[in-house]
Amino acid sequence: MDLARAAALGLDFVVLGPVKATPSHPAMQPLGWEGFAGLARASPLPIYALGGLTSGDVDDAIDHGAHGVALRRGAWVQ
C-alpha cells in the first residue's frame, strides 16, 4: 500500500484523495469521508485530505482523522 511505502521511505506526511469529486481528476472515484477515515486510521504518518475540498471541509477532515486539508482550487472558489 502507498501509505506504508511512504512511511518506509521516511516521509514527513502524506496527502490522500480525492475525498470528493474534483474537476481536475474527473475519472477518479472519490473516497468519501468514511473511505478516507479508514485509510487515515491505518497511516503511521500525518495525513492531509485532498480532492474536491474547500476551507469549509476542514472540520470534517479533522473529524475523519486528517491533520488538515490540501487545497488548490477550493482555496479560492467557495
C-alpha positions in Angstrom: 0.0 0.0 0.0 1.2 3.5 -0.8 0.8 4.8 2.8 3.0 2.0 4.2 5.6 2.8 1.5 5.5 6.5 2.3 6.3 5.6 6.0 9.1 3.2 4.9 10.6 6.0 2.8 10.7 8.2 5.9 8.4 10.9 4.5 7.1 13.5 6.9 3.4 13.4 5.8 1.1 12.2 3.0 -1.9 13.6 1.1 -4.8 11.3 0.3 -7.6 11.7 -2.1 -9.7 12.5 -3.8 -12.1 12.7 -1.0 -14.8 14.3 -3.1 -15.3 14.6 -6.9 -12.9 17.0 -8.4 -12.8 18.6 -11.8 -9.0 18.1 -12.1 -9.4 14.3 -11.9 -13.0 13.6 -13.2 -12.4 9.8 -13.8 -11.2 9.2 -10.2 -13.7 7.5 -7.8 -13.9 9.7 -4.6 -13.0 8.0 -1.4 -15.7 9.8 0.6 -15.1 10.7 4.3 -15.6 7.1 5.5 -13.2 5.7 3.0 -10.7 8.4 3.9 -11.1 7.7 7.6 -10.4 4.0 7.2 -7.2 4.7 5.4 -6.2 7.5 7.8 -6.6 5.2 10.8 -4.0 2.9 9.2 -1.5 5.6 8.4 1.5 5.9 10.6 2.2 9.4 9.1 0.3 12.7 9.4 -2.3 12.7 6.6 -3.9 15.6 4.7 -7.2 15.3 2.8 -7.1 16.3 -0.8 -9.6 16.5 -3.7 -12.7 18.5 -4.2 -12.4 20.2 -0.8 -12.9 23.8 0.3 -11.9 25.5 3.5 -15.4 24.6 4.8 -14.3 20.9 4.8 -11.6 21.4 7.5 -13.8 20.3 10.4 -15.0 17.2 8.5 -11.4 16.4 7.6 -10.2 16.6 11.2 -13.2 14.6 12.4 -12.2 11.8 10.0 -8.5 11.6 11.0 -6.8 14.2 8.8 -4.3 16.6 10.1 -5.7 19.2 7.7 -6.6 19.7 4.1 -4.6 20.4 1.0 -6.4 22.9 -1.3 -5.8 24.4 -4.6 -9.0 25.5 -6.4 -11.0 25.1 -3.2 -9.0 27.8 -1.5 -10.2 30.4 -4.0 -13.7 29.2 -5.0 -16.4 28.8 -2.5 
